[in-house]
């Protein structure tokens, strides 16, 4: 019996040593593959916006967690609410582990809603996670418009609301605010970048806009200090979460302004989309070993204290990472029932808003 036990111990030790050798060889193989390589990082945005700042915080940590420490360079590909970058990743990008992207959640919305221009299947991408999964939006008007209360906002006609492009999350958020608040014949003006929208609001080209609360604090603190805008409501994602600041604390939640179950379901769908953050993706067909290397690198980078510190420094807000498995599950569980989709599609599209 003692001899047999010794044999089992020896075999067990040999087995562990064999597995360690395989892991070591695999790690060495991946390091050999990535060493001296350049990874192209596609960003569905313009340089300098909030998304770009989030990405910079992550890539500075991500690089050192990829075996071989490849160089990561950004390529900007804005357009069509993230669909342009998603189409590129699905149809053009080589699935060799040397190209990944972050796409606006608008790319996910558009696929679920069967919008034109979608040439990709969201269930076939590999999801790598996101730097953020909690956020809040505020709706604001320029001071000169004189719309300093919800009552005045509701009685005004033809309020001009700015947005990036049809389908972009900020555009959809603005449409949701207008729909639920019941604005009279609002006009939606698109074609701006995020920073261009700020300028357009101050110059009077538009009267109102929606955007992420943290972005206001980071990019436009003078709006609050100098009372240059009037804030009207906040959209909490997930429900109950909002950026804490005196300018936002007393605002009504958009949820509290809903009047029908239909409005609540559509608002809930938008929340579900936004919890996905800005998905980082790989093209379909990327080799499994490289997928695992990049997933591991993302997990480590997203949990690294240096990343969290840099994210706070660059964006002014705390990161709320969504890990690869959580993100893939969220995509799979995105509601796709016909009634809610039909209404949401009208909100996210370019046609007139549906009746409240």
ZIURDA-V772372 format. One record per residue. RES is the residue in three letters. BURIAL is # if it has 24 or more other ideal C-beta (glycine too) atoms within 12 Angstrom, else .. Layout:
res: [RES | RES]
burial: [BURIAL | BURIAL]
This chain:
res: [UNK | UNK | UNK | UNK | UNK | UNK | UNK | UNK | UNK | UNK | UNK | UNK | UNK | UNK | UNK | UNK | UNK | UNK | UNK | UNK | UNK | UNK | UNK | UNK | UNK | UNK | UNK | UNK | UNK | UNK | UNK | UNK | UNK | UNK | UNK | UNK | UNK | UNK | UNK | UNK | UNK | UNK | UNK | UNK | UNK | UNK | UNK | UNK | UNK | UNK | UNK | UNK | UNK | UNK | UNK | UNK | UNK | UNK | UNK | UNK | UNK | UNK | UNK | UNK | UNK | UNK | UNK | UNK | UNK | UNK | UNK | UNK | UNK | UNK | UNK | UNK | UNK | UNK | UNK | UNK | UNK | UNK | UNK | UNK | UNK | UNK | UNK | UNK | UNK | UNK | UNK | UNK | UNK | UNK | UNK | UNK | UNK | UNK | UNK | UNK | UNK | UNK | UNK | UNK | UNK | UNK | UNK | UNK | UNK | UNK | UNK | UNK | UNK | UNK | UNK | UNK | UNK | UNK | UNK | UNK | UNK | UNK | UNK | UNK | UNK | UNK | UNK | UNK | UNK | UNK | UNK | UNK | UNK | UNK | UNK | UNK | UNK | UNK | UNK | UNK | UNK | UNK | UNK | UNK | UNK | UNK | UNK | UNK | UNK | UNK | UNK | UNK | UNK | UNK | UNK | UNK | UNK | UNK | UNK | UNK | UNK | UNK | UNK | UNK | UNK | UNK | UNK | UNK | UNK | UNK | UNK | UNK | UNK | UNK | UNK | UNK | UNK | UNK | UNK | UNK | UNK | UNK | UNK | UNK | UNK | UNK | UNK | UNK | UNK | UNK | UNK | UNK | UNK | UNK | UNK | UNK | UNK | UNK | UNK | UNK | UNK | UNK | UNK | UNK | UNK | UNK | UNK | UNK | UNK | UNK | UNK | UNK | UNK | UNK | UNK | UNK | UNK | UNK | UNK | UNK | UNK | UNK | UNK | UNK | UNK | UNK | UNK | UNK | UNK | UNK | UNK | UNK | UNK | UNK | UNK | UNK | UNK | UNK | UNK | UNK | UNK | UNK | UNK | UNK | UNK | UNK | UNK | UNK | UNK | UNK | UNK | UNK | UNK | UNK | UNK | UNK | UNK | UNK | UNK | UNK | UNK | UNK | UNK | UNK | UNK | UNK | UNK | UNK | UNK | UNK | UNK | UNK | UNK | UNK | UNK | UNK | UNK | UNK | UNK | UNK | UNK | UNK | UNK | UNK | UNK | UNK | UNK | UNK | UNK | UNK | UNK | UNK | UNK | UNK | UNK | UNK | UNK | UNK | UNK | UNK | UNK | UNK | UNK | UNK | UNK | UNK | UNK | UNK | UNK | UNK | UNK | UNK | UNK | UNK | UNK | UNK | UNK | UNK | UNK | UNK | UNK | UNK | UNK | UNK | UNK | UNK | UNK | UNK | UNK | UNK | UNK | UNK | UNK | UNK | UNK | UNK | UNK | UNK | UNK | UNK | UNK | UNK | UNK | UNK | UNK | UNK | UNK | UNK | UNK | UNK | UNK | UNK | UNK | UNK | UNK | UNK]
burial: [. | . | . | . | . | . | . | . | . | . | . | . | . | . | . | . | . | . | . | . | . | . | . | . | . | . | . | . | . | # | . | . | # | # | . | . | # | . | # | # | # | # | # | # | # | # | . | . | # | # | # | # | # | # | # | # | # | # | # | # | # | # | # | . | # | # | # | # | . | # | . | # | . | # | # | # | # | # | # | # | # | # | # | # | # | # | # | # | # | # | . | . | # | . | # | . | # | # | # | # | # | # | # | # | # | # | # | # | # | # | # | # | # | . | # | . | . | # | . | # | . | # | . | . | # | # | # | # | # | # | # | # | # | # | # | # | # | # | # | # | # | # | . | . | # | . | # | . | . | # | . | . | # | # | . | # | . | . | # | # | # | # | # | # | # | # | # | # | # | # | # | # | # | # | # | # | # | # | # | # | # | # | # | . | . | # | # | # | # | # | . | # | # | # | # | # | # | # | . | # | # | # | . | . | . | # | # | # | # | # | # | # | # | # | # | # | # | # | # | # | . | . | # | # | . | . | . | # | # | # | # | # | # | # | # | # | # | # | . | . | # | # | # | . | # | . | # | # | . | . | # | # | # | # | # | . | # | # | . | . | . | # | # | . | # | # | # | # | # | # | # | # | # | # | # | # | # | # | # | # | # | # | # | . | . | # | . | . | . | # | # | # | # | # | # | # | # | # | # | # | # | # | . | # | . | . | # | # | . | # | # | . | . | # | # | # | # | # | # | # | # | # | # | # | . | # | # | # | . | # | # | . | . | # | # | # | . | . | . | # | # | . | # | # | # | # | # | # | # | . | . | . | # | # | . | .]
